[in-house]
């Protein structure tokens, strides 16, 4: 089953051990590269509400 939106990822997250998200990010990179990080962050927050975008050394 494809996980195509952050909302769908959020719905299935409690039921699964992992979620593979590829096509939505690739499509964002192809259509509007500057929006890919925004989409990736939305997926991260949907899967783990306390996810952060800060970089660790």
Rosetta constraint file for C-alpha pairs under 8 A:
AtomPair CA 2 CA 21 HARMONIC 7.79 0.50
AtomPair CA 3 CA 8 HARMONIC 6.20 0.50
AtomPair CA 3 CA 9 HARMONIC 5.99 0.50
AtomPair CA 3 CA 19 HARMONIC 7.51 0.50
AtomPair CA 3 CA 20 HARMONIC 7.28 0.50
AtomPair CA 3 CA 21 HARMONIC 6.20 0.50
AtomPair CA 4 CA 8 HARMONIC 6.91 0.50
AtomPair CA 4 CA 9 HARMONIC 7.71 0.50
AtomPair CA 4 CA 21 HARMONIC 7.36 0.50
AtomPair CA 4 CA 23 HARMONIC 7.42 0.50
AtomPair CA 4 CA 24 HARMONIC 5.75 0.50
AtomPair CA 5 CA 9 HARMONIC 6.35 0.50
AtomPair CA 5 CA 24 HARMONIC 7.41 0.50
AtomPair CA 5 CA 43 HARMONIC 7.42 0.50
AtomPair CA 6 CA 10 HARMONIC 6.13 0.50
AtomPair CA 6 CA 42 HARMONIC 5.99 0.50
AtomPair CA 6 CA 43 HARMONIC 4.66 0.50
AtomPair CA 6 CA 46 HARMONIC 5.60 0.50
AtomPair CA 6 CA 47 HARMONIC 7.89 0.50
AtomPair CA 7 CA 11 HARMONIC 6.36 0.50
AtomPair CA 7 CA 46 HARMONIC 6.76 0.50
AtomPair CA 8 CA 12 HARMONIC 6.35 0.50
AtomPair CA 9 CA 13 HARMONIC 5.82 0.50
AtomPair CA 9 CA 19 HARMONIC 7.31 0.50
AtomPair CA 9 CA 43 HARMONIC 6.94 0.50
AtomPair CA 9 CA 46 HARMONIC 6.30 0.50
AtomPair CA 9 CA 47 HARMONIC 6.30 0.50
AtomPair CA 10 CA 14 HARMONIC 7.72 0.50
AtomPair CA 10 CA 46 HARMONIC 4.71 0.50
AtomPair CA 10 CA 47 HARMONIC 5.48 0.50
AtomPair CA 12 CA 16 HARMONIC 6.47 0.50
AtomPair CA 13 CA 17 HARMONIC 7.57 0.50
AtomPair CA 13 CA 18 HARMONIC 7.52 0.50
AtomPair CA 13 CA 19 HARMONIC 7.33 0.50
AtomPair CA 13 CA 47 HARMONIC 5.93 0.50
AtomPair CA 21 CA 25 HARMONIC 7.23 0.50
AtomPair CA 22 CA 26 HARMONIC 6.21 0.50
AtomPair CA 23 CA 27 HARMONIC 5.97 0.50
AtomPair CA 24 CA 28 HARMONIC 6.18 0.50
AtomPair CA 25 CA 29 HARMONIC 6.15 0.50
AtomPair CA 25 CA 36 HARMONIC 6.03 0.50
AtomPair CA 25 CA 39 HARMONIC 7.00 0.50
AtomPair CA 25 CA 40 HARMONIC 6.79 0.50
AtomPair CA 26 CA 30 HARMONIC 6.22 0.50
AtomPair CA 27 CA 31 HARMONIC 6.03 0.50
AtomPair CA 28 CA 32 HARMONIC 5.43 0.50
AtomPair CA 28 CA 33 HARMONIC 6.05 0.50
AtomPair CA 28 CA 35 HARMONIC 6.49 0.50
AtomPair CA 28 CA 36 HARMONIC 5.14 0.50
AtomPair CA 28 CA 39 HARMONIC 7.65 0.50
AtomPair CA 29 CA 33 HARMONIC 4.14 0.50
AtomPair CA 29 CA 34 HARMONIC 7.53 0.50
AtomPair CA 29 CA 35 HARMONIC 7.43 0.50
AtomPair CA 29 CA 36 HARMONIC 5.49 0.50
AtomPair CA 32 CA 36 HARMONIC 6.98 0.50
AtomPair CA 34 CA 38 HARMONIC 7.89 0.50
AtomPair CA 35 CA 39 HARMONIC 6.33 0.50
AtomPair CA 36 CA 40 HARMONIC 6.07 0.50
AtomPair CA 37 CA 41 HARMONIC 6.05 0.50
AtomPair CA 38 CA 42 HARMONIC 6.23 0.50
AtomPair CA 39 CA 43 HARMONIC 6.33 0.50
AtomPair CA 40 CA 44 HARMONIC 6.24 0.50
AtomPair CA 41 CA 45 HARMONIC 6.15 0.50
AtomPair CA 41 CA 53 HARMONIC 7.04 0.50
AtomPair CA 42 CA 46 HARMONIC 6.13 0.50
AtomPair CA 43 CA 47 HARMONIC 6.19 0.50
AtomPair CA 44 CA 48 HARMONIC 5.90 0.50
AtomPair CA 44 CA 49 HARMONIC 7.50 0.50
AtomPair CA 44 CA 51 HARMONIC 6.10 0.50
AtomPair CA 45 CA 49 HARMONIC 4.54 0.50
AtomPair CA 45 CA 50 HARMONIC 6.55 0.50
AtomPair CA 45 CA 51 HARMONIC 5.48 0.50
AtomPair CA 45 CA 52 HARMONIC 7.87 0.50
